[in-house]
Amino acid sequence: MSKCLDNSNITPDERKEILNREMEVLKMIGEKDTEIRKQEMALVCMAEKKDTEKKEFSGKTLGAASFVVLAVAGIGAAALGGKVDIKPLKRK
């Protein structure tokens, strides 16, 4: 549309109309860009939530599996007559 403004044969009213339409187009582009950014942010939030849920599930699964392994080891050692003395690890 801006190229139309280079034409010296258009009237001032036509120039004004062209500029108004360009402003409308730019406004629509801005609104669409804002909408796209909001959608992208929503997708990022959903991905982060899923990642957090996955990490929590993995942590719970690992904890349960560790408990089962220790329980089986303790029961096996007790069944074989061994002394079972499990001490929790000390963190520094």
BELRA-V148428 format. One record per helix or strand of 3 or more residues. SS is the DSSP state (2 for helix, 1 for strand). FROM is the first residue (numbers start at 1). LEN is the number of residues. If there is no record, write none. Layout:
# BELRA-V148428
ss: {SS & SS}
from: {FROM & FROM}
len: {LEN & LEN}
This chain:
# BELRA-V148428
ss: {2 & 2}
from: {2 & 12}
len: {4 & 68}
